[in-house]
Amino acid sequence: MKHTEILFASLFSLALVFSLVLPALAAGALASPPLPDDHSIIHSRIDGSGLVPSMILNTPPGNVTPMVAVGEVHIVGLKSDGTAVAMGSNALCQCYVGCWKDIVQVAAGQGHTVGLRSDGTVVAVGRNWEGQCNVGKWTDIVQVAAGIRHTVGLKSDGTVVAVGDYGGERSVWLWRNIVQIAAGGWETVGLESDGTVVAMGDNYYGQRSDVCNWTGIVQVATGGQHTVGLKADGTVVAVGCAGACNVDAWRDIVQVGAGTWHTVGLRSNGTAVATGPTASGQCDVCNWTDIIQIAAGLYSAAGLKSDGTVVAVGDYLDWPRWQCHDVDNWEGITQVAAGWYHTVGLTTDGTVLAAGDNSAGQCDVSAWMDIIQVAAGSYHTAGVKSDGTVVAVGGTSQTQCDVGDWTSITQVTAGERHTVGLKTSGTVVAAGDNLYGECNVGDWTNIIQVAAGCYHTVGLKSDRTVVAVGDNGYGQCNVGGWVDIVQVSAGWHDTVGLKSDGTTVAAGAENPPYEQDYGQCNVRGWRGITQVAAGWYHTVGLKSNGTLLAVGDNGLGQCNVGNWTNMIQIAAGGIHTVGLKSDGTVVVVDPPTELARWNLQLAVPPSPCVEVPPVHEDFNCGGLWCFIATAAYGTPMAEEIQILRDFRDVYLLTNTLGQALVDFYYSVSPPIAEFITEHPSLKPIVRAGLVPVVAMSAIAIHIAWTRNMAIVGLLVLVSVAPAVWAARRRGRGPEYT
């Protein structure tokens, strides 16, 4: 009770502050003059691995030069309207750039993303273990660069600032007359106004050797183990690891980019050239045309085309190459299944198709015949034959493919390292890893459907109840109270159930303080559902009208299924979603198809606006909601949170008093949010306490100011009156209670 009183007092104080300052802030915001748009600074823009000439700072919205930047496992795009999009691994929140505005340059490091605003200030999200995101006080910046664990900023006076890992790469405070910077693994390179080059940091591979003797340089780039310089005559010089430095024959180059072990060059005719290791396909750029900017990542390269679209090669988002991902050509499909990085399709004639990662042989299904059902695990594929036997291919380190002696099987399901089979008798068999007891299904009876998650197994009984065994560290096996279930699906750390009335239930990652909460269990409001599918960290629901719903992690676009129609079956994989259409064709949303949707000059699908601070060690971006409202509503996508964001952007961040209030909220919010997360029973109380704040914010945004004052004043009275009444009751003593 004591904690509840303290929490309520804190929330009430915040609500009261909002109530009192809102009229002044809104009035000030409405009276604020527009920023002048006639002062511009033209310079070259680099993301640490690539250059875009003639960038204009302080430009009006819509005049920003689009660009791409590639980190270790994520890719960032800057749109012409000054907003940013990102996709890839979001484990450290490095893709949460959807709230950024007025951005003129982006840079991507190993696990962090940096944005330069038109006013010369800088924002950063992602890994901050080494302080690489501590850029909030920077001003007068004209270019930023992101290394593996450090961030560098070039000021308009030619000096340089840096934050992050201190291995010598930050020793740049004496630099003067710098016109461009580049950040690599553990080194920083600067181009001086006279065309010479300076460098600090690691020199293990010789990446700083002899750069001080370079002359006539117009752009520099540095990767993990080498440094590249573009000369005014279009030739290129390089020092460091041998393979990435084979650039002597390059001619007519207008921009260079440096990855860890490879180098990419952009020719004046819009084509590209690359040198270095090719195991991941990072140098497969020979077919690129109409390119206007390039960027190089760890094992990847990306190019921005003149029409605003983006192309990429290599392991640019840290997954195996999708060399056989060609499901668009599939026809006559009757069922689909999705593994971690691969997709399987069962055809009408009983043969099987597979596409995607085949590193463990999980796609070697071309010889299969007479199959009636398929299942895809992380790195293996299983199929039931019409005679009730089972075949399996793929990773066999945990004997998950030892199913050759199974008989009378009607359905199979595949998990991370185990395979489960349902027999005609309603009993169940399992093979593979049993570390958490996920294969302890021998005593199950009256089962009509099975589902395998990462390390747990779920069974649907004939009486429509559910049983589960295996890992329950995230509450994914807490299904004992479920009734009236007609289908189950198991994800990485969660379980989803479909009820006979078309509603859905879920257990697992939504339960605090579990770390893997991306909102994949937020399915309680779904209606009219006919099938559910649980992926790695996302959940998809098929509606009776053939459309889809999806919640959870969308860092790779796996939830972008809102425009799908005529679907009859769905499957959710590790980082992709597959849909089977009524005509037997297949659609998929995965990283390559999501990237293909980008157009940085047009209305590209936006990244979600999620407020997170830079993250520190032992932090999982999916699990810790750092702000009170997000912790209370359980998801950063709640409508109420969007209202608060809009109010912040329109009324708070446009004036000094509002900015101070936002800073105060950000400073006090994390510990309160963590307390709420650890005590889920407080969530409804907090949501009730936030009602006045959300209401006032909505009014300020949507109603004319002439009516705002009276309504806000009434809300202030409504907010204050209960507190005054409570105080008077307490002051009168127990006889009045």
N, C-alpha and C positions, 0 to 999 in steps of 0.2 A: 504493500500500500504506500509505503514511504517513497519508493521509486516512482510509483505512478503519480503521486502528488508533485514530485520534483519535475517529472517529465511534462505534466500538464502545465505547470507554472512556466516552464521554458517555452512551450509551444504558445501559450497565451501571450507571453511577452513578445514573441516574434509576430504573432497576429496583431497585437496592439501597435507595434512599431510600424508594420505595414499599413495599418489603418490610419495612423497619424501622419505618415510621410507621403502617402499616396497622392493626396490633393496637391501638395507642393511639388512633388516630382512630376506629376502629369502636367501641371500648369507650366512648369519649367521646360518640360520636354516639348510642349506645344509651342512655346515661345522661342525655342532655340533656333538661331539662324542656321541655314544650311551651310555645309562646309564649302569653301571655295574650291573650284575645280580647275583653276587656271595656273596652278603651281605644280609643275611636274619635274621629276628627276629621271632622266633617261640613262640607263646603264645596262650592263650585261647581267643576265640572271643565270645562276648555276645552282643545281641541287646537290652538289657534292660529286655528281657523276655526269653532269650534262649541262649544256649552255643554251639559253635562248636569248638572242640578241635583241636589243631595243625594247627592253621592258620599261613601262611607264609607271612610276609611283604616283600615288594620290590621284588616280584617275577616277572619273565618275563610274558608277556601276555599269557593266556591259562593255567596258573598254579594256578589260584585262586580257593579256595574252595567255591563252591556255597553255598548260604544260603537264608533264607527268614526272613522277619521281618513284623510284623503286627501292624498297628496303630489303631486308633479308627475307622476310616472308610476307610482305604486303606491298601494295601498289597504291599510289595516291595520285589523284587528278585534280588540277585546278581548272575551274570552269571560267568562262568569259565574264560571268556576272560576279566574280570574286568569291564564290563559294567553293567548297572542296568536297570531293568524294573519295572514298577509300574502300578497298576490299583486301581480303587475305586474313592471315592469322590476327586475331584480336585479343590474344591471351593477356596482353599488357595494355589493352585499351588504345593501341596505336592507331586504330581505325576510327575512333570517335572524333571525326572532324566535321560532322554534320551541322554543328552549331557555329562554325566559323563563318565570318563575313568580312568583306573588304580585304580579302587576301590577294596579294600580288605575286607571291612565290611560295612554293612548298618544297620541302626537303624531307627525305626519309632515311632514317638510320636503321640500326639493327632491330630495335624494338621501340622506336619512338618516331614521331612525326612533328615537323616544325613548320609553322606558317608565318610569313611576313605580311603584316598589315600595311595598307596604303599610307598610314600615318607614321610608319617607321618603327612601330612596336612589334613585338613578336609573341606568338602563342606556341605552346607545345603540349603534346599528350603522349602518354606511353611510359615506357620504362624510365625510371628516374633514380635508380639505385646509385648511380654515380653522380647525380645532380645535373644530368644532361638536359633536363627540362626546366631548369631554373633560369628562365629567360624573361620573367615577368617585368623586370625593371629595366630591360634594355630599351633604349630610345635612339632615334636618328639612325636606324639600321637601313641599309639599302640592299643587302643580300645576306642570305643565310645558307649554311651548309651543315649537313648532318653526317657524322662519322658513326662508327659502330657504337661507341659509348660517349661521344662528346658532340657538342654543338658549337658552331662558330658563327659570328656575326660580323659583317663588314659595315663600318660606319661611314657616313657621308664625307667625313674629313680624311678618309683613307686609313684610319686606324682599325684595329681588330679586337674583338672581345671573344671570350670562349668560356664555356662551362663544361663540366663533366669529368670523365676519367683523366687523371693527371699522370700522364706518362711522358710528358714533354710536348705532346701535341697541343697543349694549351699555352705554351710559352710564346705567345704572340704579341705581348703587350708593347714590345719595342718596335713592332712593325709600323712603317709609315709609307704613305703614297701607294697603298694597295688599291687595286681596281677590281680584283676578283679573288675569291677564295674557294678552296676545295677541301673537303674533309674525307679522309679514308679510314682505314682500320684504326691505326694508332698514330696517324700523322696528319698534319695540316699543311697545306701548300697555299702560298699567296702569289698572285701576279702583280708586279709593280708597274707603275704607269709608264716606265721606260721599256717595258717588254722583257725585263728580267724576272727571275723567279726566286722566292725564298721558301724554305721548308723547315718544319720542326717536327720532332717526334721520332717514331720508330724508323730504323734504317737496317733492320735485319736482312732484308732482301735487296738492299741497295736502292730502295725506292726514293731516297733523298740524294743519292750520289750524283754529283755533277750537275744537278739542276741549277746550282748557282752560276754555272757557266752558260746557261741557255740565254739566248738573245732573240729578239724578234718574235716573242711569244704573244699570242692574242687570247689564248684560253688555256687553262690547266684543269686536269682532272686527276684524282688519285683514288686507287682502289685499296684493297687490303695489302697488296704486296708490290705495287708498282705505281709510277707517276707518269702521266702523259702530258705533253705540251703540243698545242696547235700553233703553227707558225703562220705569219701573215701571208706567206705564199701558198698556203693550203697543204703544206707537208706537215709531217708529224714526227716528233721525237719522243722517246720513252726510255725509262730506266727502271730496273727492278727485275722481277721474275721473267725468265726468258720468253715463255710462250706468249705472254700478253704484250711483249715489246716488239713483236715482228711487224713494225709499222713503217719501215724504211721506204717501202714501195708505194705507200699511199700518196695519192695526189688529189687535188681539188676538194679537200676536206674543209667543211665549214664548222663542224662541231665534233668533239670527242667525248666519250664517256668511259669510265673505268669501273669494272666490277672487281671482284676479288682476284680472279686469275685471268680475266679476259678484257679486251678493249674493243669498243665499238666506235665507228666513225660515220658521220653523216656527210655525204657528198653534196655538192651544190645542185645537182640534178634531182635531189630527193631520194636517191637510193642510199643503201647503207653497206658497210663492210665491217668485218669483225675478225679478230684473231685471238687465239687462246684455246683452252680445252673445250671440247664439244660434247662431252659425255651427256650433259643435260640439255643439249640443244641451244645453249645460250648464244651461240654464234651463227645460228641459222637465220640470217637476215638478208641473204642474197636476193630474195624475191620481194623485198619491201620496195614500195614506190610511193611517191608523193609524201615523203616524210619531211616534217619541218622541225622536229626536235627528238632527241634520243636520250635515254637514261639506262644505266646499267646497274644491276643489283648483284646479289651474292652469286647466283648461278643463272642469271637471267638478263634479258635486255627488253626494253619497251620503246616503242616509237609512236609519236603523235603525228597523225596524218593531217594534211591540209584541210580535210573536211571535218576535223574535230574528233574523228574516231581514233581508237587506240589499238595497236597490235603489240603482241608480246611473244617471246619465245623463252624456252628454258623452264626451270623450276621456279618461276617467278612468284609463286605463292606457296612453296614448300610442299608440293605433292608430286607424285610421279607424273611423268609426261603422259598426256592423254592421247597416246599415239594411235589408239584404235577406237577413240571415242567418236563413233559415227552412227549414233542411233537414229539420226534423222532419216536415214535410208531404210530403216527397218519397216517391214510390212508383215501382215498376217500374224501379229503377236497376240497371244491370249493371256499372258501373265508376265509381269516384270518384277525383278528383285534388285535391290541396291545394296552393295557392300560398302566398304570404307571408301575405296577409290575405283570401284568397278560396277558395271551395270550388266544384268543378265535378262534375256528375253526368251520366253518359251513360244514357239511357233505352233501354228495349227496342225502341222504334220508331225509334231512330237520331237522335232529337233530344237537345238538351243543355240542362241547367239550370245556373244559376250563382248563388251567393250570396256576400255579403261586400263588401269594398272594391271600388268600381268607378271609382276616381279616374282610371284610365288606360283605361277602357273594357274591362277584362279580363272583365267579366261580360256583355258584349253578344253573347250566343251564341244568342239566342232564334230567330234565322232559320236556324241551322244545321240541316241535314237529312242523312240518309244517313251519319251518323258511326259509325265502328266502334271508335275509341279516342280518349281525350282526355288532355291533359297540361296542368299548370298551373305556370307560372313565377312569379317574384316579382310581376310586374305584367302578365303576358300569359298567354293561353290558346291552346292549339293543338289541332287535331283532325284525325284521319285519316279520309278518306272511303272508302267501299267501293270506289271506282275507283282508290285509291292516291294521290289528290291530297291536299293539305293546306290547311287554312284556319287563320287565326290572327287574334286581336284583342288589343288592349292596347298597352302601351308600345312605341313604335317608334323611340325615340331611337337605338337601336343596330342597327336593321334586323333585329331578331329575328323580326319578323313577315313578312319578305320570303320567303315560302315558296310563293308562288303558282305557280311554275314547277316545283315538285317533282312527280315522278311515281314510280309503283311503290313507294310507301312502305307499310311494314307496321306501323311503330311510330314515335311521336314522343316526345321528352322535352324539358322546358323548364327552363332554369336561371335565373340572375339576369337576364342580358341576352342570352342566346343560346338557340337552338332547334336540336335535333339530330334527324335523321330516319334510320331504318334502312330500307334498300331490300331488295327481294326477292332481290337478288343477294348479299346479305351485306355490301355496302359501305355507307358512311355519308356523309351530307351534313350541313352545318351552316350556320347563318346567325346574324348578330348580332355582338356584341362579341367581339373576339379578342385582347384586351389581354394575356392570359396564354397564348395559344395554345390556348385551349379549343376552337377550331373547326378545329384542324389534324388532321382525321380522314380526309382524302382518301385516304390510303394504307391504311386499315384494310380487311381482308378477313375473310371467314368469321365475321362478327359475327352473333349471334342475339338480342342485346338491348343497348339503350343506356340510360344514365342520365346526367342532367346535374345537377351541383351548382352552387354559387355561381359559381366561375370555373374549373371543371374538368369534364371529360367522361370517362365510363367506358364501356368496351365489353366485353361477354361474348362470348367466341369459342366456336365449335362444339366445340372440344376441351376446354371448361370452364376455360380459363385466362382471364386478364383483362388488358386494356390500359387505359391512362389517359393523358390529356394535359391540359395547363393548369396552373393554379396548384398548386404543391406545397409551399407555405410551411409547411403544417401536416402534411406527410407523407401527404396524402390520395391521392396518386398512387402510393404505394409498394405496388403490388399485383402486381408482377411475379412473386412467388413463390407466388401463390395457385393452387391446383389444385382440381379437382373441384367447381367453383362452378356453381350452376344459376340464380342470380339475383343481380343487383347493384342497389344503390341509392346515390345520392349526396346527401349533405347539404351544409350550408354549408361546412364545412372538414373533412369526413370522408367515407369510403366504406365501405359495409357489404356483405358478401357472404354469401350463403346456400349452404351446401354440400349435396351430395346426401344426406348422412346426417342432415340436419336441424339441424346445428350452424351456428354463425355465426362470421365473422371480421370484423375492422374495421381500418381504417388512418386515421390523421389526428390529430385533436385530442388523443387520449390520450397522444401522445408528448411528454414534457416537452422543452424548457420552453415549449411552445406555450400561448398564453394562453386559447384558447377551449375549455378542457376542463371540461365540465359532467358528465363521465362518460358521454357519448353513445356512446363506443366500448367500454364495459364490457359486451360481449355474449358473451364467451368461454364462459360457463357455460350459455348457452341450449341447450335440447334440444327436439326435436320441432317445429321451426319449419318453416312452409311458405311464408312470405313475410316480407320485411323492408322497412321504409320508413324512410328517413332524413329528418328534418326540419331545421329551422334548427340547433338545438342539442340535439335529442333523437332517439332511435331507437326504433322500435316493431317488435315481432315478432308475427306471427300463428302461433299453434300449431295443430297438426292437430285439436285438439278444439274449435276455434272461439273460444278465449280468447286474450288478448293479454298480452304482456310489454312493458315500456317502461323506458328508462333515459335519463338526461340531465337537462337543465334542466326543472324543473317549477314555475317561478315563476308561471306562468299556468295551472297545472293540466293541461298538455298530456300528462302521463304518468299521469293518473288514469283508467286504462282497465282496472283490475284486475277490475272486475265486469262487463265486457262479455262477452257470449256469442253463439253462433251467427253469428260473423263469417266472411265468406268473402273479404274483401279490405280492405286498409287503405291509408291515405295519410297522410303526415306533412307538415304545412305549416310556416310560419314560427313561429306560436305556437299551433297547434291540431293536433288529430288527428281524422281522419275514419275511420269504419268502415262498411262495407257488410254488412248482415245477409243471411242466406239467404233472407229473405222479400222482398228488394228494397228494404227501407227503410234509412235512413241515420241514424247517430248521430254526434254530434260532441262533443268536449270542447275548449272554448275559454274565453277569459276571461268572457264573459257567462254561459255555462252553469256555469262553476266558481263564480262569485260567487253564482249561484242556489242552490248547495249549502250556502252558509254559513248557519248558525243559531247565533248567539252565545250562546244560552241552552241549547243542546243539544250533543251530541257532534259538532261540526263537524269535517270532515277537518282534521287538524293540519298545520301547516307543519313542514318537516323541521328537526330540531335539528342545526344546523351551527354549530360554534364558529368565529367569525372576529373579529379585532379591527377597530376602525374603520379604514377604508382611506384611504390617502393618494394623492397625485398619481401618475399613470402606473400605477395598479393596476387590474387587471381581475379582478373577483370570480370569474369562471369559471376562472381559470387558476392563481392562486397559492394553494396550500394552506399556511396559515400555521402549522400544527401538525404535529409529527413523525408522529403516528399517521396522520393523514389523508394526508400525503405518502407514507407507506409503503404504505398500502392502496389509494391511488389514487382513493378516493371517500369522501366524508363519510358515506355510507350503509352502510358496512361493518358487519357484526354486531359485530366486535371493538371498533369505535369506539363503538357504542351501549353496550357493556358498560362501557367506560371512562367514558362520560358518566354512566351510572347510578351508578357508584361515586363519581364526583366529587360528584354531587348528594346522594347519601345519606350519604356518610362524610366528604367533604372540605369542602364548603361549609357544613357545619353546625357547625363549630368553628374557633377561631382558628388553630390549627396547620395544619389542612387548608387554610384559606383562604390562608395564607402559602405553602404548598407549591404551590397552584394559581397564585398570582401569580408565583412563581419559575419555574414551568414555562412560563407564558405569556411571560415576559420572555426566556427563553433559547431557546424553541422555534423562533421564526420563522427565524433564520439557519440553524439545523440543517435545518429543513424545506426551506428554499430550496436548501441544498446537496444534499439528497436528490433534490429535483426536478430539479436540473441533472445529477445522476449516477444515472440510473434503475437501473443495475446494482446499486446499493446497496439497493434496495427489499427484495429477499428477505432480505438480511442484517439490515436494520432490523426486518423483521417477525419474524424469528427472535429478535432481541433483545427484542422486546416480548412474546414468549410468556409469560414469568413474570409480567409486569405484568398482562396480560389474564387469565391464569389466577387470579391472586390476587384481582383485582377481581371476577371471576365467582363465586369462592368466597365472598367477603365478602357479595355481594348475595344469593346463592341458598341458602347453607347456614347452618344455625343457628350462632350464635357459639360455643357450647360445643365445636363441632368445628372452628371456624375456626382457633383458636390452634395446634392440632397440625399441621394441614395447611399453614398459612402458615409455621410454623417449618420444616417440611420443605422447602417451596419456597425459603425463604431459604437453607437449607443447599445446596440444589441450585444456586441462583444463585451463591452465594459459592464453592463448592467448585471449579468450573472456573477461576475467577480465581486462587484460591490455588495450584492445581496449575500453572497457566501461569506464575505468578510464581516458583514454586520451580524450574520447568524453566529459565526464563530465568536465574535466579540461579546455577544449577549450571554454566552455560557451554555451549559448542557440542557438547561431547562427548556430551551427553545428548539432542541434538536428532535 
